[in-house]
Amino acid sequence: MMRNPSTPWEAHVYAVNVALLRRGVYALDEFRDAIERMPPKDYLDASYYARWWYAIRRLLREKGVLDDAEVAAGG
């Protein structure tokens, strides 16, 4: 079940994901898969939206939208 964003950064992550999905940068199934590919310890330690942020950055890197340096600079 999706959790409503409760902080500004969570709302930002939510909005970024919606925008990227709507623009067709990646599909929802790819987004879910990226979350599932997180290392288990990282997954368990991460908050709900931290997992989203991880998946967004991973997909943007994998699809060549951003390079490693750009992903690292974005947190």
C-alpha distances in whole Angstrom, upper triangle without the diagonal:
4,6,10,13,15,18,20,19,16,16,19,17,14,17,19,16,16,20,20,18,20,23,23,23,21,18,14,15,18,15,13,16,17,14,15,19,19,21,20,21,20,16,17,19,16,14,10,13,16,14,13,17,18,17,19,22,22,22,24,27,26,27,30,29,29,31,31,33,31,27,29,30,27,26
4,7,9,12,15,16,16,12,13,15,13,10,14,15,13,13,17,17,16,18,21,21,21,19,17,13,15,17,14,12,16,16,14,15,19,18,21,20,21,19,16,17,18,15,12,9,10,13,12,11,14,16,15,16,19,20,20,22,24,25,25,28,26,27,29,29,30,28,25,27,27,24,23
4,6,9,12,14,14,10,11,14,12,10,13,16,14,14,18,19,18,20,23,23,23,21,20,16,18,19,16,15,18,18,15,17,20,19,22,21,21,19,16,17,17,14,11,8,9,12,12,11,14,16,16,17,20,21,21,23,25,26,27,29,27,27,30,29,30,28,25,26,27,23,22
4,6,9,11,12,9,8,12,11,9,12,14,14,13,17,18,18,19,22,23,23,22,21,18,20,21,18,17,21,20,18,20,23,22,24,24,24,22,19,19,19,16,13,10,10,13,14,13,15,18,18,18,21,22,22,23,26,27,28,30,27,27,30,30,30,28,25,26,26,23,22
4,6,8,8,5,5,9,9,7,10,13,12,13,16,17,18,19,21,23,22,21,21,18,21,21,18,18,21,20,18,20,23,21,24,23,23,20,18,19,18,15,11,9,8,11,13,12,13,16,17,16,19,21,21,22,24,26,26,28,25,25,28,27,28,25,22,23,23,20,19
4,7,9,7,7,11,11,11,13,15,16,17,19,21,21,23,25,26,26,25,25,22,25,25,21,21,24,23,20,23,25,23,25,25,24,21,20,20,18,16,12,11,10,13,15,14,15,18,19,19,21,23,24,25,27,29,29,31,28,28,30,29,29,27,24,25,24,21,19
4,6,5,6,9,10,11,12,14,16,17,19,20,21,23,25,26,25,25,25,23,25,25,21,22,25,23,21,24,25,23,25,25,24,21,20,20,18,15,12,12,10,12,15,14,14,17,19,18,19,22,23,23,26,28,28,29,27,26,28,27,27,24,22,22,21,18,17
4,5,5,6,9,10,10,12,14,15,16,18,20,21,22,24,23,24,24,23,25,25,21,22,25,23,21,25,26,24,26,26,25,22,21,22,20,17,14,14,11,13,16,14,13,17,19,17,18,21,22,22,24,27,27,27,24,23,26,25,25,22,20,21,19,16,15
4,5,5,6,9,10,10,12,14,15,16,18,20,21,23,21,21,22,21,23,22,19,20,22,20,18,22,23,20,23,23,22,19,18,20,18,14,12,12,9,10,13,11,10,13,15,14,15,18,19,18,21,23,24,24,21,20,22,22,21,19,17,17,16,13,12
4,5,5,6,9,10,11,12,14,15,17,18,20,21,20,20,20,18,21,20,16,17,20,18,16,19,21,19,21,22,21,18,17,18,16,13,10,9,6,8,11,9,9,12,14,13,15,17,18,18,21,23,23,24,22,21,23,23,23,20,18,19,18,15,14
4,6,5,6,9,10,11,12,14,15,16,18,20,19,19,20,18,21,21,17,18,21,20,18,21,23,21,24,25,25,21,20,21,20,16,14,12,9,12,14,11,11,15,16,14,16,19,19,19,22,24,24,25,22,22,24,24,24,21,19,21,20,16,16
4,5,5,6,9,10,11,12,14,15,16,18,17,18,19,18,21,20,16,18,21,19,18,21,22,21,24,25,25,21,20,22,20,17,15,13,10,11,14,11,10,14,14,12,14,17,17,16,19,21,21,22,19,18,21,21,21,18,16,18,17,13,13
4,5,5,6,9,10,11,12,14,15,17,15,15,16,15,17,16,13,15,17,15,14,18,19,17,20,21,21,18,17,19,18,14,12,11,7,9,10,7,6,10,10,9,11,14,14,14,16,18,18,19,17,16,19,19,19,17,14,16,16,12,12
4,6,5,6,9,10,11,12,14,16,15,15,15,13,16,16,12,14,17,15,14,18,19,18,22,22,23,20,18,20,19,16,13,11,8,11,11,8,9,12,12,10,13,16,15,15,18,20,20,21,19,19,22,22,23,20,17,19,19,16,16
4,5,5,6,9,10,11,12,14,14,14,15,14,18,17,14,16,19,18,17,21,22,21,25,26,26,23,21,23,23,19,17,15,11,14,15,11,11,15,14,11,14,17,16,15,19,20,19,21,18,18,21,22,23,19,18,20,19,16,16
4,6,5,6,9,10,11,12,11,12,13,13,16,15,12,15,17,15,16,19,20,19,23,24,25,21,20,23,22,18,17,15,11,13,13,10,9,12,12,8,11,14,13,12,15,17,16,17,14,14,18,19,19,16,14,17,16,13,14
4,5,5,6,9,10,11,10,9,10,9,13,12,9,12,14,13,13,16,17,17,21,22,23,20,18,21,21,17,16,13,10,12,12,8,8,11,9,7,10,12,11,11,14,15,15,17,14,15,18,19,20,17,15,18,18,15,15
4,6,5,6,9,10,10,10,10,10,13,13,11,13,16,15,16,19,20,20,24,25,26,23,21,24,24,20,18,16,13,15,15,11,12,15,13,11,14,16,14,14,17,18,17,19,16,18,21,22,24,20,18,21,21,18,19
4,5,5,6,9,9,10,11,12,15,15,13,16,18,17,18,21,22,22,26,27,29,25,24,26,26,23,21,18,16,17,17,13,13,16,14,11,14,16,14,13,17,18,16,17,14,16,19,21,22,19,17,21,20,17,19
4,5,5,6,5,7,9,10,13,12,10,14,15,14,16,19,19,20,23,25,27,23,22,25,25,22,21,18,15,17,16,12,12,14,12,9,11,13,10,9,13,14,12,14,11,13,17,18,20,17,15,19,19,16,18
4,5,5,6,6,6,7,10,10,9,12,14,14,15,18,19,20,23,25,27,24,22,25,26,22,21,18,16,18,16,13,14,15,12,10,13,14,11,12,15,15,13,16,14,16,19,21,23,20,18,22,22,19,20
4,5,8,9,9,10,13,13,13,15,18,17,19,21,22,23,27,29,31,27,25,28,29,25,24,21,19,21,20,16,17,19,16,14,17,18,15,14,18,18,16,18,15,18,22,24,25,22,21,24,24,21,23
4,6,8,10,12,15,14,14,17,19,18,20,22,23,24,28,30,31,28,27,30,30,27,26,23,20,22,21,17,17,19,16,14,16,17,14,13,16,16,14,15,13,16,19,22,23,20,19,23,23,20,22
4,5,7,10,12,11,12,15,16,16,18,20,21,22,26,28,30,27,25,29,29,26,25,23,20,22,20,17,17,18,15,13,15,16,12,12,15,14,12,14,12,16,19,21,23,20,19,23,24,21,23
4,7,10,12,10,10,14,15,14,16,19,18,20,23,26,28,25,23,27,27,24,24,21,19,20,18,15,15,16,13,10,12,12,9,8,11,11,8,10,9,12,15,17,19,17,16,19,20,18,20
4,7,8,6,7,10,11,11,13,15,15,17,21,23,25,22,21,24,25,22,22,19,18,18,16,13,14,14,11,9,12,11,7,9,12,10,8,12,11,13,16,18,21,18,16,20,21,19,20
4,5,5,6,9,10,11,13,14,15,17,21,23,25,23,21,24,25,22,22,19,18,19,16,14,15,15,12,11,14,13,10,12,15,13,12,15,15,17,20,21,24,22,19,23,24,22,22
4,5,5,6,9,10,11,12,14,16,20,21,23,21,18,21,23,20,19,16,15,17,14,11,14,14,11,11,14,14,11,14,16,15,14,18,17,19,22,22,25,23,20,23,25,22,22
4,5,5,6,9,10,11,12,15,18,19,22,20,18,21,23,20,20,17,17,18,15,13,16,15,11,12,15,14,11,15,17,15,15,18,18,20,22,23,26,24,21,24,26,23,23
4,5,5,6,9,10,10,13,16,18,21,19,17,20,22,19,19,17,16,17,14,12,14,13,9,10,12,10,8,11,13,11,11,15,15,17,19,19,22,21,18,21,23,21,21
4,5,5,7,9,10,11,15,17,19,16,14,18,19,16,16,13,12,13,10,8,10,10,6,7,10,9,7,10,13,12,12,15,15,16,18,18,21,19,16,19,21,18,18
4,5,5,6,9,10,14,15,17,15,13,16,17,15,15,12,13,13,10,9,12,11,8,10,13,12,11,14,16,14,15,19,18,19,21,21,24,22,19,21,23,21,20
4,5,5,6,9,12,13,16,15,13,16,18,16,17,15,15,15,11,11,13,11,8,11,13,11,10,14,15,13,14,17,18,19,20,20,23,22,19,21,24,21,21
4,5,5,7,10,12,15,13,11,15,16,14,15,14,13,12,9,9,10,8,5,8,9,7,7,11,11,10,12,15,15,16,17,16,19,18,15,17,20,18,17
4,5,6,9,10,12,10,8,11,13,11,12,10,10,10,6,7,9,7,5,9,11,9,10,13,14,13,15,18,18,18,19,18,21,20,16,18,20,18,17
4,6,8,9,12,11,8,11,14,12,14,12,14,13,9,11,13,11,9,12,14,12,12,16,16,15,17,20,21,21,22,20,23,23,19,21,23,21,20
4,6,8,11,10,9,12,14,13,15,15,15,14,10,12,13,10,9,12,13,10,11,15,14,13,16,18,19,19,19,18,21,21,17,18,22,20,19
4,6,8,6,6,9,11,10,13,13,13,11,8,10,11,8,8,12,12,10,12,15,14,14,17,19,20,19,19,17,20,20,16,16,20,18,16
4,6,5,6,9,10,11,14,15,16,13,11,14,14,11,12,15,15,12,15,18,17,16,20,21,22,21,21,18,21,21,18,18,21,20,17
4,5,5,6,9,10,13,14,16,14,11,15,16,13,14,17,17,15,18,21,20,20,23,25,26,25,24,22,24,25,21,21,24,23,20
4,5,5,6,9,12,14,16,13,12,15,16,13,15,18,18,17,20,22,21,21,25,26,27,25,25,22,24,24,21,20,23,22,19
4,5,5,6,10,12,13,10,9,12,12,10,12,15,14,14,17,19,18,19,22,23,24,22,22,19,21,21,17,17,19,18,15
4,6,5,8,9,11,9,7,10,12,9,11,14,15,14,16,19,19,19,22,24,24,23,23,21,23,22,19,19,21,19,16
4,6,8,10,12,11,9,13,14,13,14,18,18,17,20,22,22,23,26,27,27,26,26,24,26,25,22,21,24,22,19
4,7,10,12,9,9,13,14,12,15,17,17,17,20,22,22,23,26,27,27,25,25,23,24,24,20,19,22,20,16
4,7,8,6,6,10,10,9,12,14,14,15,18,19,20,21,23,25,24,23,23,21,22,21,18,17,19,17,14
4,6,5,6,9,10,11,13,14,15,16,18,20,21,22,24,26,25,24,25,23,24,23,19,19,20,18,15
4,6,5,7,9,10,11,13,15,16,17,19,21,21,23,25,24,23,25,23,25,23,20,20,21,18,16
4,5,5,6,9,10,10,12,14,15,16,18,20,21,23,21,20,22,21,22,20,17,18,18,15,13
4,5,5,6,9,10,11,12,14,15,17,18,20,21,20,19,20,18,19,18,14,15,16,13,11
4,5,5,6,9,10,11,12,14,16,16,18,20,19,18,20,18,20,19,15,16,18,15,13
4,5,5,6,9,10,11,12,14,15,16,18,17,17,18,18,19,17,14,16,17,14,13
4,5,5,6,8,10,11,12,14,15,17,15,14,16,15,16,14,11,12,13,10,9
4,6,5,6,9,10,11,12,14,16,15,14,15,13,15,14,10,11,13,11,9
4,6,5,6,9,10,10,12,14,14,13,15,14,16,15,11,14,16,13,12
4,5,5,6,9,10,11,12,11,11,13,13,15,13,10,12,14,11,11
4,6,5,6,9,10,11,10,8,10,9,11,9,6,9,11,8,9
4,6,5,6,9,10,10,9,10,9,12,11,8,11,13,12,12
4,5,5,6,8,8,9,11,11,14,13,10,13,16,14,14
4,6,5,6,5,6,8,10,12,10,8,12,13,11,13
4,5,5,6,5,6,7,10,9,7,10,12,12,13
4,6,8,8,9,10,13,13,11,14,16,15,16
4,6,8,9,12,14,13,12,16,17,16,18
4,5,6,9,12,11,11,14,16,15,17
4,7,10,12,9,10,13,14,13,16
4,7,8,6,6,10,10,10,13
4,6,5,6,9,10,11,13
4,5,5,6,9,10,11
4,5,5,6,9,10
4,5,5,6,9
4,5,5,7
4,5,6
4,6
4
